[in-house]
Amino acid sequence: MSVLEPMLTVADIAGHMGVNEQTVREWIKRGELQASKHGSRVGYRIAKSAYDAFLAKRTLTSAISRQLLAASTL
């Protein structure tokens, strides 16, 4: 993560993904999405690169699951 890297909020990610903000916070708490805490009122900030990595992992996991499901129905 570079100093000039864009940072996203929980609300940004929830809006992009069409999920509830609490879902994003759960991903953070489980360690699925890397974030840093910025004060008690500001909340989490997620580096754009961490968000991109999270999306790539979810996409790969989803693709593998689809392939396994398809193979099991043959």
Steps between C-alpha positions, in 0.01 A plus 500: 500500500650832400451826686306644206281194448127570498321396817143377507243500776272219609214691335695525171554125486145417607369725223729351235411144595133552577527366855424635845775693680483246784594227251814693408586543869461124551742432213746733671453336841553153349816619327364447150536870416802693627418834658644744746311667781515879505375632831177405669281730292665476159483122475676267262695599191577245232782547250389465138760224451356305797151533352628384158671198663180418689297510178752284315496239775119495512483467121751214497326321788165538327637365171653198673175431683304513173743256338482257790122517500485440125740204528296342780180505292654306207 
